Amino acid sequence: MKILLKNIKLLAQGHPFNGKKVFIGMENGRISLLSEAAPTAFSGESYEAEGLSCSLGWMDMQAALCEPGYEHRETIEQLCEAAAAGGFTDVAVQPNTH
């Protein structure tokens, strides 16, 4: 599946397009195009992303971890999988376990 996001703000410190509106093309869940100019030919779905931002990842500063003590609720592995699925690259865990 191919998807094009149009006019999305890129937040990537140190990147030449940081803070600029760009076109991001994705193919099978991976970025295949990153450009300031609209692509001349794109066969797939396209979406206007004005007002949205894209970054390398997000950090959850208050993740609740149930391990140790309440592993039946959630393990470290399950927390990491859920965070990654939500676009988080880092988590800070609250110290409220047994």
Order of alpha helices (4+ residues) and beta strands (2+ residues): beta-beta-beta-beta-beta-beta-alpha-beta
